[in-house]
């Protein structure tokens, strides 16, 4: 019975840490996209759409910064 309790507690702890890691990573990606919007509500919506597109396209985390930066530049050029 003791092993069962330890196993359940370990699995629950590992799941919680995985869940927390995923949430923090999502928050960081969202904050990255919103930081490039510079407080403009229309650009914030656009950047969140591009973030969703990047996730759907399978853009890796290491390339996400450059990908979002390019999207922000395209938005600013289109507005000008």
FIDO-95492 format. One record per atom (N, C-alpha, C, O): x, y, z; residue number from 1; residue in three letters; atom name. Coordinates in nm, 4 decimals. Layout:
N
+----------+----------+----------+-----+------+------+
:       c1 :       c2 :       c3 : seq : type : atom :
+----------+----------+----------+-----+------+------+
:        X :        Y :        Z : NUM :  Ala :   CA :
...
+----------+----------+----------+-----+------+------+
//
This chain:
80
+----------+----------+----------+-----+------+------+
:       c1 :       c2 :       c3 : seq : type : atom :
+----------+----------+----------+-----+------+------+
:   0.0818 :  -0.1191 :   0.0000 :   1 :  Unk :    N :
:   0.0000 :   0.0000 :   0.0000 :   1 :  Unk :   CA :
:   0.0870 :   0.1268 :   0.0000 :   1 :  Unk :    C :
:   0.0525 :   0.2264 :  -0.0635 :   1 :  Unk :    O :
:   0.1987 :   0.1218 :   0.0709 :   2 :  Unk :    N :
:   0.2869 :   0.2388 :   0.0778 :   2 :  Unk :   CA :
:   0.3430 :   0.2736 :  -0.0605 :   2 :  Unk :    C :
:   0.3539 :   0.3909 :  -0.0962 :   2 :  Unk :    O :
:   0.3780 :   0.1712 :  -0.1370 :   3 :  Unk :    N :
:   0.4309 :   0.1950 :  -0.2718 :   3 :  Unk :   CA :
:   0.3257 :   0.2597 :  -0.3618 :   3 :  Unk :    C :
:   0.3583 :   0.3435 :  -0.4458 :   3 :  Unk :    O :
:   0.2019 :   0.2213 :  -0.3441 :   4 :  Unk :    N :
:   0.0930 :   0.2789 :  -0.4214 :   4 :  Unk :   CA :
:   0.0792 :   0.4284 :  -0.3923 :   4 :  Unk :    C :
:   0.0627 :   0.5084 :  -0.4844 :   4 :  Unk :    O :
:   0.0857 :   0.4651 :  -0.2676 :   5 :  Unk :    N :
:   0.0751 :   0.6064 :  -0.2281 :   5 :  Unk :   CA :
:   0.1929 :   0.6855 :  -0.2856 :   5 :  Unk :    C :
:   0.1747 :   0.7951 :  -0.3387 :   5 :  Unk :    O :
:   0.3122 :   0.6300 :  -0.2748 :   6 :  Unk :    N :
:   0.4304 :   0.6971 :  -0.3283 :   6 :  Unk :   CA :
:   0.4198 :   0.7111 :  -0.4796 :   6 :  Unk :    C :
:   0.4533 :   0.8161 :  -0.5344 :   6 :  Unk :    O :
:   0.3738 :   0.6069 :  -0.5473 :   7 :  Unk :    N :
:   0.3602 :   0.6113 :  -0.6928 :   7 :  Unk :   CA :
:   0.2575 :   0.7152 :  -0.7350 :   7 :  Unk :    C :
:   0.2835 :   0.7935 :  -0.8264 :   7 :  Unk :    O :
:   0.1428 :   0.7175 :  -0.6713 :   8 :  Unk :    N :
:   0.0379 :   0.8148 :  -0.7046 :   8 :  Unk :   CA :
:   0.0868 :   0.9569 :  -0.6781 :   8 :  Unk :    C :
:   0.0636 :   1.0462 :  -0.7596 :   8 :  Unk :    O :
:   0.1529 :   0.9786 :  -0.5672 :   9 :  Unk :    N :
:   0.2049 :   1.1115 :  -0.5343 :   9 :  Unk :   CA :
:   0.3110 :   1.1550 :  -0.6346 :   9 :  Unk :    C :
:   0.3142 :   1.2712 :  -0.6752 :   9 :  Unk :    O :
:   0.3968 :   1.0637 :  -0.6742 :  10 :  Unk :    N :
:   0.5016 :   1.0947 :  -0.7719 :  10 :  Unk :   CA :
:   0.4414 :   1.1291 :  -0.9068 :  10 :  Unk :    C :
:   0.4817 :   1.2271 :  -0.9694 :  10 :  Unk :    O :
:   0.3464 :   1.0508 :  -0.9520 :  11 :  Unk :    N :
:   0.2809 :   1.0773 :  -1.0804 :  11 :  Unk :   CA :
:   0.2082 :   1.2113 :  -1.0770 :  11 :  Unk :    C :
:   0.2157 :   1.2891 :  -1.1722 :  11 :  Unk :    O :
:   0.1381 :   1.2380 :  -0.9672 :  12 :  Unk :    N :
:   0.0667 :   1.3659 :  -0.9542 :  12 :  Unk :   CA :
:   0.1655 :   1.4835 :  -0.9556 :  12 :  Unk :    C :
:   0.1394 :   1.5862 :  -1.0182 :  12 :  Unk :    O :
:   0.2775 :   1.4679 :  -0.8870 :  13 :  Unk :    N :
:   0.3785 :   1.5739 :  -0.8849 :  13 :  Unk :   CA :
:   0.4408 :   1.5972 :  -1.0213 :  13 :  Unk :    C :
:   0.4618 :   1.7116 :  -1.0617 :  13 :  Unk :    O :
:   0.4705 :   1.4894 :  -1.0925 :  14 :  Unk :    N :
:   0.5271 :   1.5028 :  -1.2273 :  14 :  Unk :   CA :
:   0.4268 :   1.5681 :  -1.3224 :  14 :  Unk :    C :
:   0.4643 :   1.6532 :  -1.4030 :  14 :  Unk :    O :
:   0.3010 :   1.5290 :  -1.3135 :  15 :  Unk :    N :
:   0.1981 :   1.5893 :  -1.3981 :  15 :  Unk :   CA :
:   0.1850 :   1.7386 :  -1.3685 :  15 :  Unk :    C :
:   0.1755 :   1.8199 :  -1.4605 :  15 :  Unk :    O :
:   0.1844 :   1.7745 :  -1.2397 :  16 :  Unk :    N :
:   0.1728 :   1.9154 :  -1.2022 :  16 :  Unk :   CA :
:   0.2906 :   1.9952 :  -1.2568 :  16 :  Unk :    C :
:   0.2709 :   2.1051 :  -1.3086 :  16 :  Unk :    O :
:   0.4114 :   1.9433 :  -1.2467 :  17 :  Unk :    N :
:   0.5281 :   2.0155 :  -1.2974 :  17 :  Unk :   CA :
:   0.5230 :   2.0288 :  -1.4491 :  17 :  Unk :    C :
:   0.5585 :   2.1337 :  -1.5029 :  17 :  Unk :    O :
:   0.4794 :   1.9247 :  -1.5185 :  18 :  Unk :    N :
:   0.4638 :   1.9322 :  -1.6640 :  18 :  Unk :   CA :
:   0.3593 :   2.0385 :  -1.7001 :  18 :  Unk :    C :
:   0.3822 :   2.1210 :  -1.7885 :  18 :  Unk :    O :
:   0.2455 :   2.0359 :  -1.6317 :  19 :  Unk :    N :
:   0.1377 :   2.1313 :  -1.6574 :  19 :  Unk :   CA :
:   0.1866 :   2.2742 :  -1.6334 :  19 :  Unk :    C :
:   0.1587 :   2.3632 :  -1.7137 :  19 :  Unk :    O :
:   0.2583 :   2.2966 :  -1.5254 :  20 :  Unk :    N :
:   0.3112 :   2.4287 :  -1.4929 :  20 :  Unk :   CA :
:   0.4114 :   2.4745 :  -1.5982 :  20 :  Unk :    C :
:   0.4099 :   2.5909 :  -1.6382 :  20 :  Unk :    O :
:   0.4978 :   2.3853 :  -1.6435 :  21 :  Unk :    N :
:   0.5960 :   2.4171 :  -1.7473 :  21 :  Unk :   CA :
:   0.5259 :   2.4603 :  -1.8761 :  21 :  Unk :    C :
:   0.5640 :   2.5599 :  -1.9376 :  21 :  Unk :    O :
:   0.4235 :   2.3852 :  -1.9165 :  22 :  Unk :    N :
:   0.3500 :   2.4180 :  -2.0385 :  22 :  Unk :   CA :
:   0.2810 :   2.5533 :  -2.0251 :  22 :  Unk :    C :
:   0.2853 :   2.6332 :  -2.1186 :  22 :  Unk :    O :
:   0.2181 :   2.5808 :  -1.9120 :  23 :  Unk :    N :
:   0.1492 :   2.7090 :  -1.8901 :  23 :  Unk :   CA :
:   0.2472 :   2.8261 :  -1.8954 :  23 :  Unk :    C :
:   0.2202 :   2.9274 :  -1.9598 :  23 :  Unk :    O :
:   0.3602 :   2.8118 :  -1.8279 :  24 :  Unk :    N :
:   0.4586 :   2.9200 :  -1.8257 :  24 :  Unk :   CA :
:   0.5130 :   2.9432 :  -1.9661 :  24 :  Unk :    C :
:   0.5336 :   3.0579 :  -2.0059 :  24 :  Unk :    O :
:   0.5367 :   2.8361 :  -2.0417 :  25 :  Unk :    N :
:   0.5856 :   2.8506 :  -2.1792 :  25 :  Unk :   CA :
:   0.4836 :   2.9233 :  -2.2656 :  25 :  Unk :    C :
:   0.5209 :   3.0094 :  -2.3452 :  25 :  Unk :    O :
:   0.3568 :   2.8907 :  -2.2515 :  26 :  Unk :    N :
:   0.2513 :   2.9613 :  -2.3259 :  26 :  Unk :   CA :
:   0.2453 :   3.1085 :  -2.2875 :  26 :  Unk :    C :
:   0.2306 :   3.1946 :  -2.3743 :  26 :  Unk :    O :
:   0.2566 :   3.1381 :  -2.1581 :  27 :  Unk :    N :
:   0.2551 :   3.2777 :  -2.1135 :  27 :  Unk :   CA :
:   0.3733 :   3.3541 :  -2.1715 :  27 :  Unk :    C :
:   0.3587 :   3.4689 :  -2.2135 :  27 :  Unk :    O :
:   0.4893 :   3.2914 :  -2.1740 :  28 :  Unk :    N :
:   0.6079 :   3.3583 :  -2.2283 :  28 :  Unk :   CA :
:   0.5921 :   3.3861 :  -2.3777 :  28 :  Unk :    C :
:   0.6290 :   3.4936 :  -2.4249 :  28 :  Unk :    O :
:   0.5377 :   3.2904 :  -2.4520 :  29 :  Unk :    N :
:   0.5161 :   3.3107 :  -2.5952 :  29 :  Unk :   CA :
:   0.4144 :   3.4215 :  -2.6190 :  29 :  Unk :    C :
:   0.4318 :   3.5044 :  -2.7083 :  29 :  Unk :    O :
:   0.3082 :   3.4227 :  -2.5390 :  30 :  Unk :    N :
:   0.2055 :   3.5266 :  -2.5523 :  30 :  Unk :   CA :
:   0.2637 :   3.6645 :  -2.5178 :  30 :  Unk :    C :
:   0.2387 :   3.7623 :  -2.5883 :  30 :  Unk :    O :
:   0.3404 :   3.6713 :  -2.4104 :  31 :  Unk :    N :
:   0.4035 :   3.7971 :  -2.3721 :  31 :  Unk :   CA :
:   0.5008 :   3.8459 :  -2.4785 :  31 :  Unk :    C :
:   0.5109 :   3.9661 :  -2.5030 :  31 :  Unk :    O :
:   0.5719 :   3.7539 :  -2.5414 :  32 :  Unk :    N :
:   0.6634 :   3.7909 :  -2.6490 :  32 :  Unk :   CA :
:   0.5864 :   3.8549 :  -2.7633 :  32 :  Unk :    C :
:   0.6261 :   3.9596 :  -2.8144 :  32 :  Unk :    O :
:   0.4765 :   3.7923 :  -2.8033 :  33 :  Unk :    N :
:   0.3964 :   3.8467 :  -2.9130 :  33 :  Unk :   CA :
:   0.3378 :   3.9821 :  -2.8763 :  33 :  Unk :    C :
:   0.3386 :   4.0741 :  -2.9580 :  33 :  Unk :    O :
:   0.2870 :   3.9953 :  -2.7543 :  34 :  Unk :    N :
:   0.2253 :   4.1220 :  -2.7134 :  34 :  Unk :   CA :
:   0.3291 :   4.2322 :  -2.6933 :  34 :  Unk :    C :
:   0.2983 :   4.3498 :  -2.7131 :  34 :  Unk :    O :
:   0.4505 :   4.1965 :  -2.6547 :  35 :  Unk :    N :
:   0.5535 :   4.2982 :  -2.6349 :  35 :  Unk :   CA :
:   0.5923 :   4.3639 :  -2.7669 :  35 :  Unk :    C :
:   0.6364 :   4.4789 :  -2.7683 :  35 :  Unk :    O :
:   0.5765 :   4.2928 :  -2.8762 :  36 :  Unk :    N :
:   0.6091 :   4.3485 :  -3.0071 :  36 :  Unk :   CA :
:   0.4977 :   4.4391 :  -3.0597 :  36 :  Unk :    C :
:   0.5156 :   4.5081 :  -3.1601 :  36 :  Unk :    O :
:   0.3828 :   4.4388 :  -2.9916 :  37 :  Unk :    N :
:   0.2692 :   4.5194 :  -3.0358 :  37 :  Unk :   CA :
:   0.2753 :   4.6617 :  -2.9820 :  37 :  Unk :    C :
:   0.2034 :   4.7483 :  -3.0317 :  37 :  Unk :    O :
:   0.3572 :   4.6880 :  -2.8839 :  38 :  Unk :    N :
:   0.3785 :   4.8220 :  -2.8290 :  38 :  Unk :   CA :
:   0.2490 :   4.8896 :  -2.7840 :  38 :  Unk :    C :
:   0.2338 :   5.0106 :  -2.8003 :  38 :  Unk :    O :
:   0.1559 :   4.8130 :  -2.7278 :  39 :  Unk :    N :
:   0.0350 :   4.8712 :  -2.6710 :  39 :  Unk :   CA :
:  -0.0752 :   4.9038 :  -2.7698 :  39 :  Unk :    C :
:  -0.1806 :   4.9521 :  -2.7286 :  39 :  Unk :    O :
:  -0.0557 :   4.8797 :  -2.8970 :  40 :  Unk :    N :
:  -0.1578 :   4.9056 :  -2.9995 :  40 :  Unk :   CA :
:  -0.2560 :   4.7881 :  -3.0011 :  40 :  Unk :    C :
:  -0.2165 :   4.6765 :  -3.0346 :  40 :  Unk :    O :
:  -0.3837 :   4.8108 :  -2.9654 :  41 :  Unk :    N :
:  -0.4799 :   4.6990 :  -2.9577 :  41 :  Unk :   CA :
:  -0.4968 :   4.6237 :  -3.0898 :  41 :  Unk :    C :
:  -0.5088 :   4.5012 :  -3.0895 :  41 :  Unk :    O :
:  -0.4978 :   4.6942 :  -3.2011 :  42 :  Unk :    N :
:  -0.5127 :   4.6276 :  -3.3305 :  42 :  Unk :   CA :
:  -0.3905 :   4.5398 :  -3.3597 :  42 :  Unk :    C :
:  -0.4036 :   4.4287 :  -3.4110 :  42 :  Unk :    O :
:  -0.2738 :   4.5903 :  -3.3268 :  43 :  Unk :    N :
:  -0.1521 :   4.5127 :  -3.3507 :  43 :  Unk :   CA :
:  -0.1442 :   4.3953 :  -3.2528 :  43 :  Unk :    C :
:  -0.0921 :   4.2894 :  -3.2876 :  43 :  Unk :    O :
:  -0.1952 :   4.4134 :  -3.1314 :  44 :  Unk :    N :
:  -0.1964 :   4.3024 :  -3.0364 :  44 :  Unk :   CA :
:  -0.2804 :   4.1866 :  -3.0899 :  44 :  Unk :    C :
:  -0.2390 :   4.0709 :  -3.0827 :  44 :  Unk :    O :
:  -0.3968 :   4.2176 :  -3.1427 :  45 :  Unk :    N :
:  -0.4809 :   4.1128 :  -3.2021 :  45 :  Unk :   CA :
:  -0.4087 :   4.0452 :  -3.3183 :  45 :  Unk :    C :
:  -0.4097 :   3.9228 :  -3.3311 :  45 :  Unk :    O :
:  -0.3458 :   4.1274 :  -3.4028 :  46 :  Unk :    N :
:  -0.2715 :   4.0740 :  -3.5173 :  46 :  Unk :   CA :
:  -0.1588 :   3.9824 :  -3.4708 :  46 :  Unk :    C :
:  -0.1402 :   3.8743 :  -3.5267 :  46 :  Unk :    O :
:  -0.0838 :   4.0240 :  -3.3699 :  47 :  Unk :    N :
:   0.0291 :   3.9434 :  -3.3219 :  47 :  Unk :   CA :
:  -0.0184 :   3.8136 :  -3.2565 :  47 :  Unk :    C :
:   0.0478 :   3.7106 :  -3.2693 :  47 :  Unk :    O :
:  -0.1315 :   3.8171 :  -3.1868 :  48 :  Unk :    N :
:  -0.1842 :   3.6936 :  -3.1296 :  48 :  Unk :   CA :
:  -0.2313 :   3.5979 :  -3.2390 :  48 :  Unk :    C :
:  -0.2187 :   3.4762 :  -3.2252 :  48 :  Unk :    O :
:  -0.2857 :   3.6532 :  -3.3479 :  49 :  Unk :    N :
:  -0.3228 :   3.5700 :  -3.4621 :  49 :  Unk :   CA :
:  -0.1987 :   3.5075 :  -3.5256 :  49 :  Unk :    C :
:  -0.1989 :   3.3896 :  -3.5609 :  49 :  Unk :    O :
:  -0.0926 :   3.5877 :  -3.5397 :  50 :  Unk :    N :
:   0.0313 :   3.5343 :  -3.5965 :  50 :  Unk :   CA :
:   0.0928 :   3.4284 :  -3.5050 :  50 :  Unk :    C :
:   0.1505 :   3.3308 :  -3.5531 :  50 :  Unk :    O :
:   0.0808 :   3.4472 :  -3.3738 :  51 :  Unk :    N :
:   0.1312 :   3.3473 :  -3.2794 :  51 :  Unk :   CA :
:   0.0564 :   3.2158 :  -3.2979 :  51 :  Unk :    C :
:   0.1176 :   3.1091 :  -3.2993 :  51 :  Unk :    O :
:  -0.0754 :   3.2232 :  -3.3119 :  52 :  Unk :    N :
:  -0.1545 :   3.1021 :  -3.3363 :  52 :  Unk :   CA :
:  -0.1146 :   3.0373 :  -3.4690 :  52 :  Unk :    C :
:  -0.1079 :   2.9149 :  -3.4803 :  52 :  Unk :    O :
:  -0.0885 :   3.1214 :  -3.5685 :  53 :  Unk :    N :
:  -0.0448 :   3.0692 :  -3.6985 :  53 :  Unk :   CA :
:   0.0913 :   3.0007 :  -3.6864 :  53 :  Unk :    C :
:   0.1142 :   2.8955 :  -3.7462 :  53 :  Unk :    O :
:   0.1807 :   3.0606 :  -3.6093 :  54 :  Unk :    N :
:   0.3139 :   3.0028 :  -3.5908 :  54 :  Unk :   CA :
:   0.3035 :   2.8665 :  -3.5224 :  54 :  Unk :    C :
:   0.3725 :   2.7721 :  -3.5610 :  54 :  Unk :    O :
:   0.2181 :   2.8561 :  -3.4218 :  55 :  Unk :    N :
:   0.2003 :   2.7281 :  -3.3536 :  55 :  Unk :   CA :
:   0.1425 :   2.6243 :  -3.4487 :  55 :  Unk :    C :
:   0.1859 :   2.5091 :  -3.4497 :  55 :  Unk :    O :
:   0.0440 :   2.6655 :  -3.5291 :  56 :  Unk :    N :
:  -0.0177 :   2.5722 :  -3.6240 :  56 :  Unk :   CA :
:   0.0813 :   2.5296 :  -3.7318 :  56 :  Unk :    C :
:   0.0753 :   2.4170 :  -3.7813 :  56 :  Unk :    O :
:   0.1724 :   2.6199 :  -3.7680 :  57 :  Unk :    N :
:   0.2715 :   2.5902 :  -3.8717 :  57 :  Unk :   CA :
:   0.3888 :   2.5084 :  -3.8189 :  57 :  Unk :    C :
:   0.4690 :   2.4568 :  -3.8968 :  57 :  Unk :    O :
:   0.3987 :   2.4968 :  -3.6883 :  58 :  Unk :    N :
:   0.5071 :   2.4189 :  -3.6299 :  58 :  Unk :   CA :
:   0.6376 :   2.4944 :  -3.6179 :  58 :  Unk :    C :
:   0.7443 :   2.4332 :  -3.6214 :  58 :  Unk :    O :
:   0.6319 :   2.6265 :  -3.6038 :  59 :  Unk :    N :
:   0.7534 :   2.7064 :  -3.5858 :  59 :  Unk :   CA :
:   0.8145 :   2.6693 :  -3.4510 :  59 :  Unk :    C :
:   0.7459 :   2.6690 :  -3.3489 :  59 :  Unk :    O :
:   0.9420 :   2.6385 :  -3.4515 :  60 :  Unk :    N :
:   1.0106 :   2.5985 :  -3.3284 :  60 :  Unk :   CA :
:   1.0338 :   2.7187 :  -3.2386 :  60 :  Unk :    C :
:   1.0369 :   2.8331 :  -3.2838 :  60 :  Unk :    O :
:   1.0502 :   2.6893 :  -3.1084 :  61 :  Unk :    N :
:   1.0683 :   2.7956 :  -3.0094 :  61 :  Unk :   CA :
:   1.1896 :   2.8820 :  -3.0395 :  61 :  Unk :    C :
:   1.1853 :   3.0032 :  -3.0184 :  61 :  Unk :    O :
:   1.2952 :   2.8235 :  -3.0872 :  62 :  Unk :    N :
:   1.4159 :   2.8992 :  -3.1183 :  62 :  Unk :   CA :
:   1.3968 :   2.9956 :  -3.2340 :  62 :  Unk :    C :
:   1.4678 :   3.0957 :  -3.2437 :  62 :  Unk :    O :
:   1.3025 :   2.9668 :  -3.3210 :  63 :  Unk :    N :
:   1.2755 :   3.0511 :  -3.4373 :  63 :  Unk :   CA :
:   1.1575 :   3.1442 :  -3.4156 :  63 :  Unk :    C :
:   1.1322 :   3.2324 :  -3.4976 :  63 :  Unk :    O :
:   1.0851 :   3.1254 :  -3.3058 :  64 :  Unk :    N :
:   0.9617 :   3.2012 :  -3.2836 :  64 :  Unk :   CA :
:   0.9872 :   3.3508 :  -3.2724 :  64 :  Unk :    C :
:   0.9103 :   3.4304 :  -3.3261 :  64 :  Unk :    O :
:   1.0936 :   3.3902 :  -3.2036 :  65 :  Unk :    N :
:   1.1246 :   3.5317 :  -3.1865 :  65 :  Unk :   CA :
:   1.1427 :   3.5994 :  -3.3218 :  65 :  Unk :    C :
:   1.0830 :   3.7038 :  -3.3479 :  65 :  Unk :    O :
:   1.2243 :   3.5406 :  -3.4070 :  66 :  Unk :    N :
:   1.2490 :   3.5977 :  -3.5400 :  66 :  Unk :   CA :
:   1.1217 :   3.5956 :  -3.6248 :  66 :  Unk :    C :
:   1.0954 :   3.6905 :  -3.6987 :  66 :  Unk :    O :
:   1.0437 :   3.4899 :  -3.6150 :  67 :  Unk :    N :
:   0.9205 :   3.4763 :  -3.6926 :  67 :  Unk :   CA :
:   0.8206 :   3.5852 :  -3.6531 :  67 :  Unk :    C :
:   0.7588 :   3.6478 :  -3.7392 :  67 :  Unk :    O :
:   0.8053 :   3.6073 :  -3.5222 :  68 :  Unk :    N :
:   0.7129 :   3.7116 :  -3.4755 :  68 :  Unk :   CA :
:   0.7653 :   3.8515 :  -3.5087 :  68 :  Unk :    C :
:   0.6877 :   3.9417 :  -3.5400 :  68 :  Unk :    O :
:   0.8955 :   3.8683 :  -3.5016 :  69 :  Unk :    N :
:   0.9542 :   3.9978 :  -3.5371 :  69 :  Unk :   CA :
:   0.9257 :   4.0292 :  -3.6833 :  69 :  Unk :    C :
:   0.8916 :   4.1426 :  -3.7171 :  69 :  Unk :    O :
:   0.9394 :   3.9306 :  -3.7690 :  70 :  Unk :    N :
:   0.9098 :   3.9488 :  -3.9111 :  70 :  Unk :   CA :
:   0.7619 :   3.9834 :  -3.9309 :  70 :  Unk :    C :
:   0.7289 :   4.0694 :  -4.0125 :  70 :  Unk :    O :
:   0.6734 :   3.9171 :  -3.8569 :  71 :  Unk :    N :
:   0.5296 :   3.9457 :  -3.8660 :  71 :  Unk :   CA :
:   0.5003 :   4.0882 :  -3.8208 :  71 :  Unk :    C :
:   0.4169 :   4.1561 :  -3.8806 :  71 :  Unk :    O :
:   0.5684 :   4.1343 :  -3.7154 :  72 :  Unk :    N :
:   0.5482 :   4.2713 :  -3.6670 :  72 :  Unk :   CA :
:   0.5959 :   4.3728 :  -3.7711 :  72 :  Unk :    C :
:   0.5311 :   4.4753 :  -3.7923 :  72 :  Unk :    O :
:   0.7082 :   4.3444 :  -3.8353 :  73 :  Unk :    N :
:   0.7588 :   4.4337 :  -3.9401 :  73 :  Unk :   CA :
:   0.6621 :   4.4393 :  -4.0576 :  73 :  Unk :    C :
:   0.6381 :   4.5462 :  -4.1138 :  73 :  Unk :    O :
:   0.6069 :   4.3243 :  -4.0947 :  74 :  Unk :    N :
:   0.5089 :   4.3213 :  -4.2041 :  74 :  Unk :   CA :
:   0.3855 :   4.4032 :  -4.1688 :  74 :  Unk :    C :
:   0.3313 :   4.4738 :  -4.2539 :  74 :  Unk :    O :
:   0.3410 :   4.3944 :  -4.0444 :  75 :  Unk :    N :
:   0.2248 :   4.4719 :  -4.0014 :  75 :  Unk :   CA :
:   0.2523 :   4.6216 :  -4.0095 :  75 :  Unk :    C :
:   0.1701 :   4.6986 :  -4.0591 :  75 :  Unk :    O :
:   0.3686 :   4.6614 :  -3.9604 :  76 :  Unk :    N :
:   0.4034 :   4.8041 :  -3.9617 :  76 :  Unk :   CA :
:   0.4201 :   4.8556 :  -4.1031 :  76 :  Unk :    C :
:   0.3814 :   4.9688 :  -4.1321 :  76 :  Unk :    O :
:   0.4766 :   4.7759 :  -4.1915 :  77 :  Unk :    N :
:   0.4907 :   4.8177 :  -4.3317 :  77 :  Unk :   CA :
:   0.3543 :   4.8307 :  -4.3993 :  77 :  Unk :    C :
:   0.3312 :   4.9224 :  -4.4782 :  77 :  Unk :    O :
:   0.2652 :   4.7382 :  -4.3674 :  78 :  Unk :    N :
:   0.1320 :   4.7409 :  -4.4268 :  78 :  Unk :   CA :
:   0.0514 :   4.8611 :  -4.3775 :  78 :  Unk :    C :
:  -0.0321 :   4.9141 :  -4.4508 :  78 :  Unk :    O :
:   0.0757 :   4.9034 :  -4.2556 :  79 :  Unk :    N :
:   0.0048 :   5.0191 :  -4.1992 :  79 :  Unk :   CA :
:   0.0543 :   5.1505 :  -4.2553 :  79 :  Unk :    C :
:  -0.0209 :   5.2476 :  -4.2625 :  79 :  Unk :    O :
:   0.1784 :   5.1543 :  -4.2945 :  80 :  Unk :    N :
:   0.2389 :   5.2807 :  -4.3407 :  80 :  Unk :   CA :
:   0.1902 :   5.3183 :  -4.4793 :  80 :  Unk :    C :
:   0.2308 :   5.4213 :  -4.5332 :  80 :  Unk :    O :
+----------+----------+----------+-----+------+------+
//
